[in-house]
Amino acid sequence: MEMHAGAPAGKSAEERVALVGTPNVGKSVLFGLLTGTYATVSNYPGTTVEITRGNAAVHGRRLVCIDTPGINSIVPMSEDEQVTRDILLAERPVTVVQVGDSKNLARALFITLQLAEMQLPLILDLNMEDEARDRGILIDTRALGRALGIEVISSVAPERKGLGELRRALASRTAAVPSAAVRYHDVIEDYAGRIAALLPPAAGPARALALMALSRDETLGPRLRCALDAAAVEQIERLRGECERAFVRPVAAAIHETRLRKANELADAATARVAASPYPIMQSLGAACMHPVWGACMLAAVLLGLYGFVGALGAGVLVDVAEDAVFGGYVNPFCTRAVEMLVPTEFLRDMLVGRYGVITMALTYALAIILPITATFFLAFGVLEDTGYLPRLAVMADRFFRLMGLSGKAVLPMVLGLGCGTMAVMTTRVLETRRDRLIATFLLALAVPCAAQLGVIMGMLGGLSLTAFAIWIGCLGAVLLLAGRLAAAIVPGERSGFIMEIPPFRLPSIKNVLLKTGHRVVWYLREAAPLFVYGTLVLFLLDKAGLLERLKEVCAPVITGFLGLPREATAAFLVGFLRRDYGAAGLHALRDQGMLDPVQTMVSLLTLTLFVPCLAHFLMMIKERGFRPAVLMFVLIAVLAVAAGGVLNLALRALAIPLG
Amino acid sequence: MKDFSHKIVQQGPGTQSMFEDETLETVWDIAEMGFTPTLAEIVKRVGDEARVRAVSLAGFIAIAGERVSLTPAGARRARDVVRRHRLAERLFADILDIKDYEADACHFEHVISPAVEEAICTLLGHPPLCPHGKPIPKGACCELYTRKLAPLVRSLADAEVGAMLRVTFITSPALQRLASLGLVPGATLRLQQKLPAFVVAIGETTVAIDRDVASGIFVRRM
C-alpha cells in the first residue's frame, strides 16, 4: 500500500492526470474544457478540502482529471497545499499538467522545479498568454521546453487557444520527467543525499522528500512515520538538525532562495520583453478599487448595484412574479385542487397543502422566494469574484476587520455570507489560522443575514422608515464589533498578518460566471430544498400534536415578556432554525396580519437576524469547526440575540423614537 | 576629548600597522578639532614615542620640532581609518543597538576590507555623521549618493509610495507565506499604496499586506 490512505483502492487501472498550479491561473477553466461538464466534487479523505474529478477522453485515451487546489509551493503552508502535495505523492498521476501564469513565469517555474525534484512526468501549460503579451512579455516556449526537458504549451483558456496542443500532448503516452534540476549548496546537497539514502524506494522520490524534510516540512512527519521505523525517522530528524547547525543560515530559506534564483534564471532566459500595450483602464480601475477615497466610492457603487440587482430585482420583482403570479395564481391553487381530489385523508391533505404544507409552504418558499434571491445574488457575486474585486475589497476592509481581531481576508466569507451562510462557512478556509476561522465562523453565524433573509427583512423595514433601517444596521454593526472584540479577546492566539495576492482586474467572462452561478444554485437547491421540506414536516407534526402551542407557552416569558412580542412570533424563531429566511418570512406574515407594531417589528427582526443559524449552516459549522465549538457558539448566539433584542425593546419603548 | 590610551595596552609588537592607524587617526582627530597636533599630545595618547617616530619614518607623518602633520599618503590613510571607525560606530549604535560600542569600533576599523566598508556604508545609507556628530569622510560609494541622505535600509512601512525597492531582509513571522508570493530578500518591488492597506507589486504579482507585516520587511531604494 502506498503511504497515504488517500489513494483510492481498486482504481489503479485508471490513468490520472493532475492539474496543479498557483491560485488564479485558470486551472479550473482548463479543467472544464478538458472534462466537459460532468465532474464530481468530493472532500479529500480526512480533510475539508474539495477536489474535483472529471473524465476526459483525448484522442481515444480515457483519463481521469483531478483539479487540485491552488498552491504557491510544494512545501505546504495551508491545508489546500498539503492536499495537492499528497495527491501528487499518493495518486501517482500518469501526467501532471502544471498550469502557470505567463505573466509570472518565474513563479510558475518555482513550482516546476519542485515537481521536477519529485520526478513527475510533466507538461507545463503557460496560460493567460494574452495578458502577458499585453504587458509586453513574450515567452519562447520551445527554448523553455528544451531547458526544462519537457513539453511547454502556451494557452488562453477562455478562448480555447492552446487546448488542441494540450490534448495532443495528453494523448501521447510519454510526458517527460523534467531534466532541469536545482543544485543547492554543497552542505545541503550532502545532507539531502544522506537523508535520501534512508528512505525506502516505496516512499516516493527520495531527493524531493529529503529536501522537504530539510525545509522543515512539518506535514511530512506523519507520512515518514508511516513508511519508516521510528529509528529512521529519528535519524532523519537528527541529520536535519545537524545540517541546520552546519549551515548556520536557515536551511529552508536557503533552499527556497536557490530554487527561486534558478527559476528566475530560467524565466529570464526564455522571456523577451517588448513595449507593453496594457489596458490602462482595467489597471486604473483595479487600483481605484483599493484607493482610500475612490475605493470607498467604488464600494458604495458596488453595494448600490448589489442592492438594485439582488434587492430590487431579485427580492422585489422576481419574487413578486414567482410568489404571487406563478405560485399564488397557478401552482398552489392547482396543487390544492389536485390534492383535495386525490388524497383521501385530511391529515395527508394538510401535510401537503395546509398551513404548514409541504407544497404550500416549503416549496413555495424554496422556489418562489429563495430561488430568485439567491440566484441573483450568486450571479452578482460571480461577477465580483471574476473581476478580482473581492480581494480589493479585502484591502479596503482590512482596518475594519482588524477591530474584530481578523484580517481583511475575512471579508470574503462575510460577503458570501450575505448570500448563503452555509456556503460561507466553507470559505472560511481561506483564513490562515484556526483562530481566525473560529472568529469568522462565529461572526458569520451571529450577525451576517443571508440573501433570502435579507430580502424579507428589507421588505419589512422598507414598510417602516429610514430611521428604522438605520437602527437595524446600527445595532447589527454594534453587535458585530462587540462580539468580534469579545471573540478576539477570548479565543487564544495572535491575529495573523494580512497577506493577500491581488489578481489582475479583468472583465469577467459571462460564460464562466453563468456556469459558476448555475453550480451554486444547484448546490443551494440540493442543500436547501430538502431541509425546507423536513422543516415544514417537523413544524406540521409539532402543530398537529399540539406541541407547537406548548413550545409557545414555554418560550412565552422570553418572547412576550422580555422581547415584548406576540406569542405567535415563537413559531417564526423555531422555524428560523430550519431556515433563517423561513423565519423571516414567518415574521413577514405576522406583520401582514397586523400582529406586529413598529417596535415589535424592529425587535423581532434584530433578534431573528442575530438568532441561531439555520440547520444546514449549523451542521456545516459542526463539520468545519468541530462539535463542541459549534454548540458553544450556538448557545452563545442564542443568548446574545435575545439579549440584544431585549435591550432594543427597552430602548425603543423608553425613547419612543418614531419608526414610521 | 576621548581617551584612546586603553587601545595601546592591547597591542602586541606585531601590530605596527595598527599602531600606525591609531597614530594617524589621532593626528586627524586633533587637527579636525582645530588644534595643532603636537608630538607630546600624540605620544600621550598613543603611548610610545619611538613608535610614533617610526610612523614618521614610514612616510605617513612629518615631524617638525613639536609640530606633527600628515603627509599626503598619511592623510589618505588617516581618512580611510577615520571613515571605517565612524562607520563602525554607526553600525554598532544604529543597527546592532549596542551601547558600549567604542572599543569594538576601534578594533573593527583595522580589520574590515574596502568591500565590507562600502557595503556597511551603503547599508547605513551613506551617513554623513558619526554618533558623536563628527563628519564621516566620504568614500567612493558615497559620491554616487550625495543627494540621498535618507538611510537606505528601512522598513517598508516607512517607504514612499511609488518607490522601487529591493528587499534586504525580512523579520516578519510570516516569512514563509511572503516567500511563496515571491517576497524574499533580493526581490524587487514597487510600493503602490499604503492606505488603507499596503499594496506592493513584485514583477507581475500584486500583494496586499497590512502595516504590521510591512514593518517587518526591510527594503532599500534602488
Interface residues (C-beta under 8 A of the other chain):
Chain A: N72 S73 V75 M77 D101 K103 N104 A106 R107 A132 R135 I137 A252 A253 H256 E257 L260 A287 M290 H291 P292 G295 P391 A394 V395 M396 D398 R399 R402 S407 G408 E432 S496 G497 F498 I499 M500 E501 I502 P503 P504
Chain B: S172 P173 A174 L175 Q176 R177 L178 A179 S180 L181 G182 V184 P185 G186 Q192 Q193 L195 P196 A197 V199 G203 E204 T205 T206 V207 A208 I209 D210 D212 V213
